Every structure is written in structure tokens, then in C-alpha cells.
Amino acid sequence: MIQNLLIFTPYIALAVGILHLVFLYIFYEDRAKIYSRIARFWLIISLFFGIVFYEASPFAEIFKNNAYSLLFILIIYMLIYHILGLSVSWFSSKNRTGCRFDILLLAASLVLSLLVETNNLLALFSCYVFLSIINYGLVRISDNKIQISLRSGISGIIVLGLFAAAVGYFYYELNGRLGYAELKTFLQQNPTSILCFGAVTALVLPFFYALGIAPLHIATEDKLSLSALPVSHFFAIVLPLAYLGAFIKLNIILYDVYPDVLGQIYLVFALVSVIFGAIGANARINLQRIYAYSSLYHLGLVLLLLSLGHNHTDFAAFIYLFAYLLSLNGAYLVFYSLKSHGEYLSSITGIAGLAETRAYATGALSVSLFSLIGIPPLIGFWGMFNFAYEIIQAKYFISLSITFAFLLIMFKAYLEIIKTAYFEHKVRIFDTVNRWVLLYMVLNVLMITLLVFNPCHIFERIKDMFYVVFL
């Protein structure tokens, strides 16, 4: 009894944290710093017990805890901790407590853990639905509620409907046994069934939609560009990693049965994303929207690696995404420092002359941008090197040429940002930057510049944890 209770400790800690925040809100605590501190405390408690009991699963047939799930949970929780700390300055500037944001992020931490751990199709669908509800709640925090909700809602309902139809089909065919092992056996027995392949396609599309793969990227673009800064930060940095962790587990089964067809589908979607992302980034002036299209390009490269369908290419996709997210995080840290008269800036013209008064922020932004295009010796170079190596090994020379050609177009969009920051005349006076933002900025730059040297053989350790998913 006690042992079973201990297994639930990571989830109980998050639930207690949510109740703690609600209790504080009822008694009219109005300081954003207190809410953030409480949320981070319970998040760390949950992470601690998650590490201690990382091989113990609450429901072994539905969820499978191992080194693979622990790897993703570690990174996800540390990123959420990071965002919770940064959000204080944003909510304080708006004279808001941020309580709802903190509660939703703790709830998201719980659901994201289960999403990565799940080994069952029905549980996967349930996590996806709960995350959609949480994401909607986060979007409502922004000032553009109706526009974002309308565009995201229509496309989201369609995708959820397809997902539900696929789960319902397999539930009927498998008599309610929706474990990944049963699903794999059924697919292997019916490799030529059109209905079966249609259901498989309906399982893949929700992940394309969630990751923002073109042409399913419109809702994701809206959420990244129009949401409140901390919300956009969460959508851009945390969700892609969690969805990739769950998708890789499912994709191992699906790709094993339909390697050629799924490989070609992934390849087409990947190249469309690369093209849309590079062109779209050059056609926007809103900084968050530019980075939303940048995400479209880089996630296209991740999907291109997944299209190859090997263990080492799946790991290369993870490494590329990790390097990209770390580099993108540097840009978001600069966003937190772009405040003038209490208002956070989002237009590229708002950073004109930034180098004159915020040399450190401009330097951090430059490091982030150069890492995103893979310039050595930054972490982005390591991700791009692994990508190019795997694509060359697979002899996808045309795909490699397309991705590099549009990388040059992406570079043009990044250069425009750097040119505006360094060479345009200053048009705004920026407010004093929170010291925690500066600290996070320094730490992020250090990680971008030093991780490429593989300190303490960190990538070998990560690889050992990642490859557990194939056992």
C-alpha cells in the first residue's frame, strides 16, 4: 500500500501544488512572485520523486516509466521551472497575479508527464484532449482571445475528431485492448487494409498539427505570435519537446508496418514546412511571428530525420530539436528584456538601436540567431551537423539541397533582425531589466556555447537514456 502510494508521489505533488495555489488565491494573495515561487517549489518536489521512482509505473499496462521518459520529463520540468520564474516580471508589469498561468503550467506538467509515459492509445488520446483544454486556457490569458480561439478552435476540433475516430476504430477492432503492443500486432496482421492505414494516418495528423507542421501550422502560428509572452514561451519551447517524445514512441510502431508510405508522407510534409517556414519568416515584421515561422522550418528538419525511420536518425531528430529549442530560448530571453514604458515590444522596429543601450541583450540575441543557423562553435552547429550527416548517409541529396537553400533564406530574416538592432537609430528608451532575466540570459548563452564541446560526455549519457525506447 505504502509502496503504491510512493509511486504516485510525483503526480500527487503537482496536484497538491495546484490546490496550494487555489488556496492562496481564495485568500487574496496578490503578488505574482509568491504564486511563481510556490509553483516552482512543488514542481521541483515532483521532479525529485520522479527521479527517485523513475522506473516505477502507476499503471504498468498503460504507462511505462523508464530512462527515456525520465529524459524528456527532466528537460520539460526544467524548462517549465525556467518559464515560471521569468513570467513574474511580465505579470507584474501588467499588475496581474499570474495565478491562473501558474496553475495551468502545473496541470500541464502533470499531463505532459503522462503523455511521455503513456503506452496506450486511449491514454494518449486522453492526454492530448486534456492538453488541448489547458492550451485553450493559456491562450485565454492573452489579450487577443477571440481571434486566437476562433482560428485554433475550428482546426483543433477537426483534428480531435479524426484522432477520436482512429482511436474508436482500433478500440472496436482490438476489443478495447489499446496497448501499443496489441496495436503493433494488429497492424502487422493487416498491413494492406485501407481502413487500417486511414486510421494510422489519423493518428499521425494530430502530432503534425500539435507540432505546427505545414500546412497545419496556422493555429500554431497564431498561438506563438499572439499569445502573452510567457504563454508563447511555453508553446514554443516546451510543447514541441513533449509531443516529439510521445510521437517517437508511437511512430516506432507505425513506421515498422508502413515504412515506405509513411516515410514519403513525412518527407513531403517536412519539405513543405521548410519552404513555408523560410519564406514566411521573411514576410513578417512581428518578432514572435518571425520565430513562429522559424519554428516551422526547424521542425520540418526534425520531421525529415524521422522520415528515415532508424534508431540513430530518431536520436538525431531529438538532438536537433534540443539544440534548436535551446537556441530559441535565448531569443525569448531577449524578448523579456525588450520593455519600454512598461510595455513589452513585439515588432522588429521596436529593437532599432538596441545595441546602443542593451549591448548584452543584443549579443545574446546574436548568439541565439547564429546558433539557429548552425554556425560553429555553437550548439546549433552540433544539431545541424548531425542532421546533415544522417541525410547524407541516407543519400537524400535533393532534400539536403532544399533545406540548405532555404536555410540561406532563413538567414536573411535573421540578418534583418541583427541589422535593425545594430545599425538602425534608436527609437525607444528601454526599461531596466530584471536581474533574473539577465542571469537566465547569461546561463543560456553559456549552454549554447559550451554544450557543443560535449562536457562530461553528456550526449553519450543522453543517448543511453534515449535508446531505452527501442528496447
JOCORWO-V133838 format. One record per backbone hydrogen bond with DSSP energy under -0.5 kcal/mol. CO is the residue of the C=O (numbers start at 1). NH is the residue of the N-H. Records with the same first field share a line. If there is no record, write none. Layout:
CO->NH + NH
This chain:
1->5
2->6
3->7
4->8
6->9
8->11 + 12
9->13
10->14
11->15
12->16
13->17
14->18
15->19
16->20
17->21
18->22
19->23
20->24
21->25
22->26
23->27
24->29
25->28
30->32
31->34 + 35
32->36
33->37
34->38
35->39
36->40
37->41
38->42
39->43
40->44
41->45
42->46
43->47
44->48
45->49
46->50
47->51
48->52
49->53
51->54
53->56
55->57
59->62 + 63
62->119
63->65
66->70
67->71
68->72
69->73
70->74
71->75
72->76
73->77
74->78
75->79
76->80
77->81
78->82
79->83
80->84
81->85
82->86
83->87
84->88
85->88
86->89 + 90
87->91
88->92
89->93
90->94
91->96
92->95
98->102
99->103
100->104
101->105
102->106
103->107
104->108
105->109
106->110
107->111
108->112
109->113
110->114
111->115
112->116
113->117
114->118
117->64
119->180
120->124
121->125
122->126
123->127
124->128
125->129
126->130
127->131
128->132
129->133
130->134
131->135
132->136
133->137
134->138
135->139
136->140
138->141
139->142
144->148
145->149
146->150
147->151
148->152
149->153
150->154
151->155
152->156
153->157
154->158
155->159
156->160
157->161
158->162
159->163
160->164
161->165
162->166
163->167
164->168
165->169
166->170
167->171
168->172
169->173
170->174
171->176
172->175
174->177
176->178
178->121
179->183
180->184
181->185
182->186
183->187
184->188
185->189
186->190
187->190
190->193
193->197
194->198
195->199
196->200
197->201
198->202
199->203
200->203 + 204
201->205
202->206
204->207 + 208
205->209
206->210
207->211
208->212 + 213
213->216
217->221
218->222
219->223
220->224
221->225
222->226
223->227
228->232
229->233
230->234
231->235
232->236
233->237
234->238 + 239
235->240
238->242
239->243
240->244
241->245
242->246
243->247
244->248
245->249
246->250
247->251
248->252
249->253
250->253 + 254
251->255
252->256
253->257
254->257 + 258
258->262
259->263
260->264
261->265
262->266
263->267
264->268
265->269
266->270
267->271
268->272
269->273
270->274
271->275
272->276
273->277
274->278
275->279
276->280
277->281
278->282
279->283
280->283
281->284
285->348
286->290
287->291
288->292
289->293
290->294
291->295
292->296
293->297
294->298
295->299
296->300
297->301
298->302
299->303
300->304
301->305
302->306
303->307
305->308
306->309
310->314
311->315
312->316
313->317
314->318
315->319
316->320
317->321
318->322
319->323
320->324
321->325
322->326
323->327
324->328
325->329
326->330
327->331
328->332
329->333
330->334
331->335
332->336
333->337
334->337 + 338
335->338
337->339
338->345
339->431
340->343
343->340
346->287
347->350
348->351
349->352
351->354
352->427
353->356 + 357
354->357 + 358
358->362
359->363
360->364
361->365
362->366
363->367
364->368
365->369
366->370
367->371
368->372
369->373
370->375
371->374
375->378
378->381 + 382
379->383
380->384
381->385
382->386
383->387
384->388
385->389
386->390
387->391
388->392
389->393
390->394
391->396
392->395
395->397
396->400
397->401
398->402
399->403
400->404
401->405
402->406
403->407
404->408
405->409
406->410
407->411
408->412
409->413
410->414
411->415
412->416
413->417
414->418
415->419
416->420
417->421
418->422
419->423 + 424
420->353 + 424
421->355
428->430
434->438
435->439
436->440
437->441
438->442
439->443
440->444
441->445
442->446
443->447
444->448
445->449
446->450
447->451
448->379
450->453
451->454
454->457
455->458
457->461
458->462
459->463
460->464
461->465
462->466
463->467
465->468
466->469
467->470
468->471
